[in-house]
Amino acid sequence: MATLKATTRWLCTFLLVAVFVLLLVASAKRNSSQLYALAPQRGGGTPTPPPLGTPLPGLTGFESNLYTQGELPFAVNWPPSLGLGPVFTNAGCRACHSGSGGGGFSTFRIRLFGTLNPDGSFNPLTNEGGPLLQPLSNAAQILNGTCVLSGEVLPADATIVGSRQVPAVFGLGLIDAIPDATIAANANFQTNDATNQALGIHGVPNMSLGSDGQLHPGRFGMKAQMPSLLQQVAHALQHDVGLTNPINPDEDLPQGNPYPLACQAAATEPNDTGGHITLQIYQALEFVAPLAPTTPLGTLPGQLVFNNIGCANCHIPTLQTGPAATVALTMTSSGIVATSETSAALSNQSVNLFSDLLLHDMGSGLADGIVMGQASGSQWRTTPLWGLSKRTQFLHDGRAQSIDGAIRAHGGEASAVVLNYLGLNSTDGSNLRAFLGSL
C-alpha cells in the first residue's frame, strides 16, 4: 500500500510538471506568433526570421522550442501600440543586430553623452535624456495628430560624447553561465601574479546590482556594467526600443522632459506585462552557440605567439561554466526570477571566449570618458575575441579597420604587451594576426 501511495504521488507530481511545461510552451507559441505577424513581410507567405545563429548542441526539446520561439520577437519591428518609444534608437533587436550569416553582427552604432561636474566626477545628464542618445521618436508611427515629439539631440552642455558598435549576440548564454567566483578569481590572480604585475595588468570586476538585489561581477556590455543576460536584454528593450518591462519599468524621458500622453499608445505600463517578451528574447539568446574558429584552436603557430607576448593574460582563451547553469522561465512583477531550469547544454562547458570579463584601464587613447557603474572613463571590459574573423571594424567604436590597427591602439595596462607585439619579427607578427583572424 505504501508503495502504491508513493507511486501515485510521483505520478501526480509528474503530471503537474508536464502540464506546466505544456502551458508555457503554448503561451510562448501564441505570443510569438502574434508578435512576429507585426514584422515586415516581403513576398507574402509565412514570415521566417533570419537566424540568430546556430543553437547550442545538446538542447532538450523544450529548450529548442524556447530558442525557436524567442527568435520571433527578436526579429520584430515594434509598433507604438506594443511599446515602441516614445523615443528610441531602433525599432527592434534585429534592426541593430542585423548582420547576415547569424550571430547578430552589425556596424550599427549608438551614442552616449555626459559631462563633468565641477568636482571632476561624471555627470550622465539624465535630466537632459542622458546618457544614451535616442534620436528617433514614435510620432511618425502615431498618426493621431496630437503626438508631436522629436527624437533626441546632443545637449549643448554635453562635453563628453562616445560611440559604441553594437555587440554580436552569439554565445551569450555560456558567458551568463560562468560563475561569479571565476571572474573574481581572475582578478585576484592578476593582482598577485608576478608576470601580470611586471606587465602592469590588474583587472577588476565591475560589481553591479543584480535583479536579486545582490552585487555581482558584471559581464555584459563594453564596460561590464550588466551582471546577467536577462538584465542586459531588459535594459536594451527599455532604452533602445522603449519597451518597458518588470526589470526596467519606467519610460525614458525625451531630452529629460515629460512626453505627450498621446505618444504613449501602449495599453499597459510596463509594456511587457509579466516580462513574457523579455524572457522569450533572453531565452533565445541563452541558447545561441558560439561561432567556431575557421581553424581549430591549438593548430596555428600564432596562438603560441599570442600567449608568449602577454595577450592571453587578459584575453584568457577558455573559461568554464558552472556545474548547474540555469535558465530563467518566469519572473515576478518586480522583475525577480520566479522559476528556472537547469540546462545541461550550458553546464560544465568550456567557453573559448578569449576574455577575463574584467575591467582594464586602456589609457587615454581609447578612453571615452563615459562612466558606467564602477568603470571609469578609460576602463573597458576585455572584449571577447571569438567571432573576430567576422568583424570588419574593430574596437568599441569601430575606429580600427584592421587587427593590426586595433592592437596598436591599445594603451594603459596593455602598453607593455603592445611593445612586445611591435618587437616581433615579421614571421611571428604575421602568424599572430593570422591566428586572431581565424577566431
Secondary structure by P-SEA (a helix, b strand, c coil): caaaaaaaaaaaaaaaaaaaaaaaaaaaaaaaaaaaccccccccccccccccccccccccaaaaaaaaaaaaaaaccccccccccccccccccccccccccccccccbbbbbbbbbcccccccccccccccccccccccccccccccccccccccccccbbbbbccccccaaaaaaaccaaaaaaaaaaaaccaaaaaacbbbbbcccccccccccccccccccccccaaaaaaaaaaccccccccccccccccccccccccccccccccccccaaaaaaaaaaaaccccccccccccccaaaaaaaaaccccccccbbbbccbbbbbccccccccccbbbbbccccccccccccccbbbbcccccccccccccccccccccccccccccccccccccccccaaaaaaaccccaaaaaaaaaaccaaaaaaaaaaaaac
